[in-house]
């Protein structure tokens, strides 16, 4: 999931920068979409990290 979103973000950014020179509005919209993909990746990583922290707290065996 993360790799697919990362690939889509990179591909859409590269395509957007090329497209801006020829067609301004579609290029800007595609660039905005790439930033949305990056935001989704960040949200996904934050949620995954939060889940790891909760699992770590549940499996804390330091105080027997």
VENZIUR-V880738 format. One record per run of one state. SS is the DSSP state (alpha for helix, beta for strand, coil for the rest). FROM is the first residue (numbers start at 1). LEN is the number of residues. Records with the same first field share a line. If there is no record, write none. Layout:
SS: FROM-LEN / FROM-LEN
This chain:
coil: 1-1 / 23-1 / 59-6
alpha: 2-21 / 24-35
